[in-house]
Amino acid sequence: MHRNLRQLQSELGITFKDPDLLRQAFTHSSYVNEHRVGSYKDNERLEFLGDAVLELTVSEYLFQKYPDRTEGELTKLRASIVCEPSLVGFAEQLDFGSYVLLGKGEELTGGRTRPALLADVFESFIGALYLDQGLDVVQGFLRRSMFPFLPQQGKLLTADYKTLLQEHIQQHSMGPLEYRIVDEKGPAHEREFVAEVHLQDQLLGRGSGRSKKEAEQQAVAEALVTLKVEIRQS
């Protein structure tokens, strides 16, 4: 059930100067496709911006909090925070799925709880908040809604998603996993791979990346969310 964005602003303690930006952040492309009359825009461009803003704000937070960590350690920490399973958790915590404008088909197929959609909405909200009120307000929002819930003492969320998924599958005797590279696109210097992970006939996750390994890692991350596997701290 879609909920009113005024209620969300009240719960977050944030009032947008431009309500259209907030609406766009929660508008899925499937809704735009079904409502071609009007000024609806989907959230994909805001997602692009929000991804960059998140990288910057999380980087600054880690830089300040862990002055003795190396560049490599900080990079791994950041990756574990902005990965899809982590963002899905924050989006669920804020009940963002309830506010998304979806097309009827996407609604009927469970889009409101789909991991990739929730992670995208979190990023698009950050992009919209940045455009509407600037970096300081974004940082304040993250200090309240993200940073207090991160692993303490700089522990990583496990980066070896494949091992974690394999352990879960074996523990529950669910059958063999299959990894597939289903698409390759772009020129040689900007290659993008699309990977899927299947459990028998069920698609568990799909991901993309600049390498086959990165694409598989993203697909496995989505599979972990699909199966509701807890992402452990190491």
Secondary structure by P-SEA (a helix, b strand, c coil): ccccaaaaaaaaccccccaaaaaaaaccaaaaaaccccccccaaaaaaaaaaaaaaaaaaaaaaacccccaaaaaaaaaaaacaaaaaaaaaaacccccccccaaaaaacccccaaaaaaaaaaaaaaaaacccaaaaaaaaaccccccccccccccccaaaaaaaaaaaaacccbbbbbbccccccccbbbbbbbbbcccccccccccccaaaaaaaaaaaaaaaaccccccc
